[in-house]
Amino acid sequence: MKNRLIHFLLVMAFIMPSIAISQEGKIEVKGIILDEFNEPIPFVAVGIVEKYLGTASTEDGEFSFSITENELQDSLSVSSLGYDPFKIKVADYLKLEKKEIVLKETLTELDAITLLAPGDYVYKAIKSLRDNTLSQSHKLEILYRASSTENDVAKFFVENYIKVKDKGPAYYMGQVEVAHARKSADYRYWKRKQWRHPINGLFEVNPFRPMDSQHSRNLKKFAWKKIGDSSYEGEDVVILEGQSNVHKWEKIKLYIGVDSYKVYRIERGQSLYIYKKHNSDRMVLSYFKNQWRFPKDKIPKELIGTPAETLQYKSEAFVLNVETDKKKIKVVPYGIEKDVNDLEVKYDPNFWNNLSMPPDTKFYKKIKSELESNFGVPLETQFQLVNKK
């Protein structure tokens, strides 16, 4: 009997040599996305499209998400603007010695004769927005993280797990619930309190969203020009740059499908939106990032000449899951009108330890290291001390 047990264990070890299974039965799928020159590719959509499992690669090209044994025979799909799509069976990927995925660049040169006028693509993208994006009620489950620096040194760090009941960019922002939160100790010289949660920027900076804020723009009145070509999963993509007719300093860059008029990517100042295909074949948000600082006239006069002048924020949001089942999309509104320091959310270490997190980039490794070295306090200890228990 003992020999049979040993034989069984040896067989299982041989069959599944590289699959790490947690106590909860989750299997971690991780790796790095590279181009043909061995350079990392950021913000690539990677996952199992049919089941909406997956994530976006970080700015360092790395990714990580969890599956169960039920997904081992499914296909891992990888797609990014400008590169040929890539697929591999999950079980085969996990057996690879080096967890690297190399994407081949798609050579695209669109025939100018067959193209529409640049502005027409924008008009058609706006007109087709409801049909091209996931416009039924759904719940986005988002990992939001933000850091504050002064003199380029980390002073504050926040992570929130946020649920959003949404209908896509063709509609106004839906209900928002900050369900889990953790923050570091606050070492900022200027402990600036914001009157609302910075996740608002995800909705208000998007030029396609209807909104009532200073960020609202009429894209039809921009002067558009074609500045490049790309592709996405076999569709030609035109890259357009628009110049505001009112704010001469403002430019917006859009990546729009030539045939479908789907919007794959939006760049606006320091903000970036990445969209990927949902299993319904419609587009849904995959990744967002933003960066901002305050003009001198917005800084209190008594703080001029102090580190407050250098206060800068950087934030990003990974969409970890999209739920379309009407029975599972309930959201209890909370936190959207609060500063992240004022959230009354209990810190749950078990939740964060079991959440399928993206790998830390070089940037966040630096942030966390500096926060720990400021006063010699480990980050986990800071979480335990300053968050609600």
C-alpha positions as CSV (number, residue, x, y, z in Angstrom):
1,M,0.0,0.0,0.0
2,K,2.8,2.4,0.9
3,N,4.6,1.7,-2.4
4,R,1.4,2.4,-4.3
5,L,1.0,5.7,-2.6
6,I,4.6,6.7,-3.3
7,H,4.1,5.7,-7.0
8,F,1.0,7.8,-7.2
9,L,2.7,10.9,-5.8
10,L,5.6,10.5,-8.2
11,V,3.3,10.2,-11.2
12,M,1.4,13.4,-10.1
13,A,4.6,15.2,-9.6
14,F,5.7,14.3,-13.2
15,I,2.3,15.2,-14.8
16,M,2.1,18.6,-13.1
17,P,5.7,19.7,-12.5
18,S,5.1,23.5,-12.8
19,I,1.6,24.1,-11.5
20,A,1.5,25.8,-8.1
21,I,-1.8,25.2,-6.3
22,S,-2.7,27.2,-3.2
23,Q,-4.7,25.8,-0.3
24,E,-7.8,27.2,-1.8
25,G,-7.3,25.2,-5.0
26,K,-6.2,28.2,-7.0
27,I,-3.5,27.9,-9.6
28,E,-1.3,30.9,-10.4
29,V,-0.7,31.7,-14.0
30,K,2.2,34.2,-14.3
31,G,4.9,35.3,-16.7
32,I,6.2,38.1,-18.9
33,I,5.2,39.3,-22.3
34,L,8.2,40.1,-24.6
35,D,8.6,41.4,-28.2
36,E,11.0,39.8,-30.7
37,F,13.8,42.0,-29.3
38,N,13.4,40.7,-25.8
39,E,11.8,43.9,-24.6
40,P,8.8,43.7,-22.3
41,I,5.4,44.8,-23.7
42,P,3.2,46.7,-21.3
43,F,-0.6,46.6,-20.9
44,V,-1.2,43.4,-22.9
45,A,-4.5,41.6,-22.4
46,V,-3.8,38.1,-21.2
47,G,-6.3,35.5,-20.0
48,I,-9.1,33.1,-20.8
49,V,-11.5,35.2,-22.9
50,E,-14.5,32.8,-22.8
51,K,-14.6,32.9,-19.0
52,Y,-13.3,36.4,-18.5
53,L,-10.4,35.3,-16.4
54,G,-7.2,37.3,-16.8
55,T,-5.6,40.6,-16.4
56,A,-3.3,43.2,-18.2
57,S,0.4,43.0,-18.1
58,T,2.1,45.6,-16.0
59,E,4.2,48.5,-17.4
60,D,7.1,46.0,-17.0
61,G,5.4,43.4,-19.1
62,E,4.7,41.0,-16.3
63,F,1.3,39.4,-15.5
64,S,-0.2,37.2,-12.9
65,F,-3.8,35.8,-12.3
66,S,-5.4,32.8,-10.7
67,I,-7.5,29.9,-12.2
68,T,-8.8,26.6,-11.0
69,E,-8.2,23.1,-12.4
70,N,-11.3,23.6,-14.5
71,E,-9.4,26.0,-16.8
72,L,-6.3,23.9,-17.4
73,Q,-7.6,22.7,-20.8
74,D,-8.8,26.2,-21.9
75,S,-6.7,28.5,-24.1
76,L,-4.6,31.3,-22.7
77,S,-5.2,34.2,-25.1
78,V,-2.8,37.1,-25.5
79,S,-3.6,40.2,-27.5
80,S,-2.1,43.6,-27.9
81,L,-2.2,46.5,-30.4
82,G,0.5,46.1,-33.0
83,Y,1.2,42.4,-32.4
84,D,-0.2,39.1,-33.7
85,P,-2.5,37.4,-31.2
86,F,-1.1,34.4,-29.4
87,K,-2.8,31.4,-27.9
88,I,-1.7,28.3,-26.0
89,K,-3.4,25.7,-23.9
90,V,-3.1,26.8,-20.2
91,A,-1.8,23.4,-19.1
92,D,0.9,23.5,-21.9
93,Y,1.9,27.0,-20.8
94,L,2.3,26.0,-17.2
95,K,4.7,23.2,-18.2
96,L,7.0,25.7,-19.9
97,E,10.4,26.0,-18.1
98,K,10.5,29.7,-18.9
99,K,7.2,31.5,-18.5
100,E,7.8,33.9,-21.4
101,I,5.4,34.8,-24.2
102,V,7.0,36.4,-27.3
103,L,4.7,38.3,-29.5
104,K,5.5,39.0,-33.2
105,E,4.9,42.5,-34.5
106,T,2.2,42.9,-37.1
107,L,3.4,44.9,-40.1
108,T,0.6,47.3,-41.1
109,E,0.6,49.9,-43.8
110,L,-2.9,51.2,-44.6
111,D,-3.8,52.3,-48.1
112,A,-4.6,56.0,-47.8
113,I,-7.0,55.7,-50.7
114,T,-9.3,53.3,-48.9
115,L,-9.3,55.3,-45.6
116,L,-12.0,57.7,-44.4
117,A,-11.2,61.2,-43.4
118,P,-9.7,61.1,-39.8
119,G,-12.6,62.9,-38.3
120,D,-15.1,60.4,-39.8
121,Y,-13.5,57.6,-37.8
122,V,-14.1,59.6,-34.6
123,Y,-17.7,60.3,-35.5
124,K,-18.4,56.7,-36.3
125,A,-16.7,55.5,-33.1
126,I,-18.9,57.8,-31.1
127,K,-22.0,56.7,-33.0
128,S,-21.1,53.0,-32.6
129,L,-20.0,53.3,-29.0
130,R,-23.1,51.5,-27.4
131,D,-22.9,48.7,-29.9
132,N,-19.1,48.3,-29.7
133,T,-18.8,48.3,-25.9
134,L,-20.3,46.2,-23.1
135,S,-23.4,48.4,-22.6
136,Q,-25.6,46.1,-20.6
137,S,-25.5,46.5,-16.8
138,H,-22.4,44.8,-15.4
139,K,-20.0,45.0,-12.5
140,L,-16.4,45.8,-12.8
141,E,-14.1,44.5,-10.0
142,I,-11.1,46.8,-9.9
143,L,-7.8,46.9,-8.1
144,Y,-7.0,50.6,-7.7
145,R,-3.7,51.7,-6.4
146,A,-2.2,55.2,-6.0
147,S,1.0,56.6,-4.7
148,S,2.1,60.1,-3.6
149,T,5.6,61.4,-3.8
150,E,7.4,64.5,-2.8
151,N,10.8,65.3,-4.3
152,D,10.4,62.0,-6.1
153,V,10.4,60.1,-2.8
154,A,7.4,57.9,-1.8
155,K,5.3,59.4,1.0
156,F,2.0,57.6,0.8
157,F,0.5,54.4,-0.8
158,V,-3.1,53.2,-1.2
159,E,-4.7,50.1,-2.5
160,N,-8.5,49.8,-2.9
161,Y,-10.7,46.9,-4.2
162,I,-13.5,48.7,-5.9
163,K,-16.8,47.5,-7.4
164,V,-18.5,49.5,-10.1
165,K,-21.9,48.9,-11.5
166,D,-21.5,50.3,-15.0
167,K,-22.9,50.3,-18.5
168,G,-19.7,51.2,-20.4
169,P,-18.3,54.5,-21.7
170,A,-21.4,55.4,-23.6
171,Y,-23.2,56.2,-20.3
172,Y,-22.6,58.2,-17.2
173,M,-20.6,56.8,-14.3
174,G,-22.5,54.1,-12.4
175,Q,-22.6,53.2,-8.7
176,V,-19.2,52.8,-7.0
177,E,-18.4,50.8,-3.9
178,V,-14.9,50.8,-2.2
179,A,-15.2,47.3,-0.7
180,H,-11.7,46.8,0.6
181,A,-9.0,49.3,1.4
182,R,-5.5,49.5,2.9
183,K,-3.1,52.4,3.1
184,S,0.4,53.1,4.3
185,A,1.4,55.6,7.0
186,D,1.2,59.1,5.6
187,Y,4.6,60.7,5.4
188,R,3.5,63.6,3.2
189,Y,4.6,67.1,4.1
190,W,1.4,68.4,2.7
191,K,-1.4,66.0,3.7
192,R,-3.7,67.3,1.2
193,K,-7.3,66.1,1.6
194,Q,-9.3,65.6,-1.6
195,W,-13.1,66.1,-1.4
196,R,-13.7,62.9,-3.3
197,H,-12.1,59.6,-4.3
198,P,-9.5,59.9,-7.1
199,I,-11.2,56.9,-8.9
200,N,-13.5,59.6,-10.3
201,G,-10.7,60.4,-12.8
202,L,-11.2,57.0,-14.4
203,F,-14.6,58.1,-15.6
204,E,-14.2,61.9,-16.0
205,V,-11.0,61.9,-18.0
206,N,-12.4,59.5,-20.6
207,P,-13.4,61.8,-23.5
208,F,-16.1,59.4,-24.6
209,R,-18.1,59.5,-21.4
210,P,-21.0,61.9,-21.0
211,M,-20.1,64.0,-18.0
212,D,-20.7,67.3,-16.2
213,S,-17.1,68.3,-15.3
214,Q,-14.3,70.5,-16.5
215,H,-12.9,67.5,-18.3
216,S,-15.8,67.3,-20.7
217,R,-14.9,67.7,-24.4
218,N,-16.7,67.6,-27.7
219,L,-14.5,65.3,-29.8
220,K,-16.3,66.3,-33.0
221,K,-14.9,69.8,-32.7
222,F,-11.3,68.6,-32.5
223,A,-9.0,68.8,-35.5
224,W,-8.1,65.2,-36.3
225,K,-5.2,63.8,-38.3
226,K,-3.9,60.3,-38.9
227,I,-0.4,59.7,-37.4
228,G,0.1,56.0,-37.7
229,D,-1.2,52.5,-38.3
230,S,-1.6,49.5,-36.1
231,S,-3.7,46.3,-35.7
232,Y,-5.6,44.4,-33.1
233,E,-6.5,40.7,-33.6
234,G,-6.5,40.9,-37.3
235,E,-8.3,44.2,-37.7
236,D,-6.4,47.2,-39.1
237,V,-6.3,50.1,-36.6
238,V,-5.8,53.8,-37.5
239,I,-4.0,56.0,-35.0
240,L,-5.5,59.5,-34.8
241,E,-4.4,62.6,-32.9
242,G,-6.9,65.3,-32.2
243,Q,-6.1,69.0,-31.3
244,S,-8.7,70.9,-29.2
245,N,-10.2,73.9,-30.8
246,V,-10.6,75.6,-27.3
247,H,-7.7,74.4,-25.3
248,K,-4.8,74.7,-27.7
249,W,-2.4,72.8,-25.4
250,E,-4.7,69.7,-25.3
251,K,-4.2,66.7,-27.6
252,I,-5.9,63.3,-27.5
253,K,-4.8,60.2,-29.3
254,L,-7.2,57.4,-30.3
255,Y,-6.7,53.9,-31.7
256,I,-9.8,53.0,-33.7
257,G,-10.6,49.9,-35.8
258,V,-10.9,50.6,-39.5
259,D,-13.8,48.3,-40.1
260,S,-15.6,48.1,-36.7
261,Y,-14.8,51.6,-35.4
262,K,-14.1,50.0,-32.0
263,V,-11.9,52.1,-29.7
264,Y,-8.9,50.1,-28.5
265,R,-6.8,52.7,-26.7
266,I,-7.1,56.3,-25.5
267,E,-4.3,58.6,-24.5
268,R,-5.1,61.9,-23.0
269,G,-2.2,63.8,-21.3
270,Q,-0.9,61.6,-18.6
271,S,-3.9,59.3,-18.8
272,L,-4.2,56.0,-20.6
273,Y,-7.1,53.6,-21.2
274,I,-6.7,50.1,-22.6
275,Y,-9.7,48.2,-23.8
276,K,-10.0,44.5,-24.6
277,K,-12.6,42.2,-26.1
278,H,-15.1,40.7,-23.7
279,N,-16.5,37.2,-24.4
280,S,-19.5,38.9,-26.0
281,D,-17.0,40.3,-28.6
282,R,-17.7,43.8,-27.3
283,M,-15.0,46.0,-25.8
284,V,-14.6,46.5,-22.0
285,L,-12.0,48.4,-20.0
286,S,-8.9,46.4,-19.1
287,Y,-6.5,48.9,-17.6
288,F,-6.3,52.6,-16.7
289,K,-3.5,54.8,-15.4
290,N,-3.2,58.5,-14.6
291,Q,-0.6,60.9,-13.2
292,W,-1.0,64.5,-12.0
293,R,0.4,67.2,-9.8
294,F,-0.8,70.6,-8.8
295,P,-0.1,74.0,-10.4
296,K,1.6,76.5,-8.0
297,D,-1.6,78.6,-7.7
298,K,-3.4,75.6,-6.2
299,I,-0.9,75.2,-3.4
300,P,-1.5,77.0,-0.1
301,K,0.6,80.2,0.1
302,E,2.1,79.1,3.4
303,L,3.5,75.9,1.8
304,I,5.3,77.6,-1.1
305,G,9.0,76.8,-1.0
306,T,8.3,73.5,0.9
307,P,8.2,69.9,-0.4
308,A,4.4,70.5,-1.0
309,E,5.4,72.1,-4.3
310,T,6.6,68.7,-5.6
311,L,3.6,66.6,-4.5
312,Q,2.8,64.3,-7.3
313,Y,0.2,61.4,-7.7
314,K,0.3,58.3,-9.8
315,S,-2.5,55.9,-10.0
316,E,-3.6,52.8,-11.9
317,A,-6.6,50.5,-12.1
318,F,-6.6,46.8,-13.2
319,V,-10.0,45.4,-14.1
320,L,-9.8,41.9,-12.4
321,N,-13.2,40.7,-13.3
322,V,-16.4,41.6,-15.2
323,E,-19.6,40.2,-13.9
324,T,-22.7,40.3,-16.2
325,D,-25.1,38.0,-14.2
326,K,-27.8,40.3,-13.0
327,K,-28.1,38.4,-9.8
328,K,-24.4,39.1,-9.0
329,I,-24.0,42.8,-9.9
330,K,-25.3,44.4,-6.8
331,V,-23.2,47.3,-5.6
332,V,-23.6,49.1,-2.2
333,P,-22.5,52.7,-2.9
334,Y,-19.7,53.9,-0.7
335,G,-16.5,55.9,-0.8
336,I,-16.8,57.8,-4.1
337,E,-17.2,61.1,-2.2
338,K,-14.5,60.5,0.3
339,D,-10.8,61.2,0.5
340,V,-8.9,57.8,0.5
341,N,-7.6,58.7,4.0
342,D,-11.2,58.9,5.3
343,L,-12.5,55.6,4.2
344,E,-14.2,53.6,7.0
345,V,-13.3,50.2,5.6
346,K,-12.0,47.4,7.7
347,Y,-8.5,46.1,6.8
348,D,-8.7,42.4,6.0
349,P,-5.2,40.9,5.5
350,N,-6.7,37.6,4.4
351,F,-8.6,39.2,1.6
352,W,-5.4,40.9,0.3
353,N,-3.3,37.8,0.7
354,N,-5.8,35.8,-1.4
355,L,-6.5,38.4,-4.1
356,S,-5.0,37.7,-7.5
357,M,-2.7,40.7,-7.7
358,P,-0.6,41.9,-10.6
359,P,3.2,41.6,-10.0
360,D,4.8,44.7,-8.5
361,T,6.5,46.8,-11.1
362,K,9.9,48.4,-10.6
363,F,8.0,51.6,-9.8
364,Y,6.0,50.0,-7.0
365,K,8.9,48.1,-5.6
366,K,10.6,51.5,-5.3
367,I,7.6,53.0,-3.7
368,K,7.2,50.2,-1.1
369,S,10.9,50.2,-0.3
370,E,11.0,53.9,0.3
371,L,7.9,53.8,2.5
372,E,9.6,51.1,4.6
373,S,12.9,52.9,4.9
374,N,11.4,56.3,5.8
375,F,11.0,55.2,9.5
376,G,12.1,51.6,9.3
377,V,8.6,50.3,9.6
378,P,7.6,47.3,7.4
379,L,4.7,48.0,5.1
380,E,2.5,45.2,6.5
381,T,3.1,46.7,10.0
382,Q,1.9,50.1,8.6
383,F,-1.2,48.5,7.2
384,Q,-1.9,46.9,10.6
385,L,-1.4,50.2,12.5
386,V,-3.1,52.8,10.4
387,N,-6.1,51.0,8.9
388,K,-9.4,50.3,10.6
389,K,-9.5,46.9,12.2
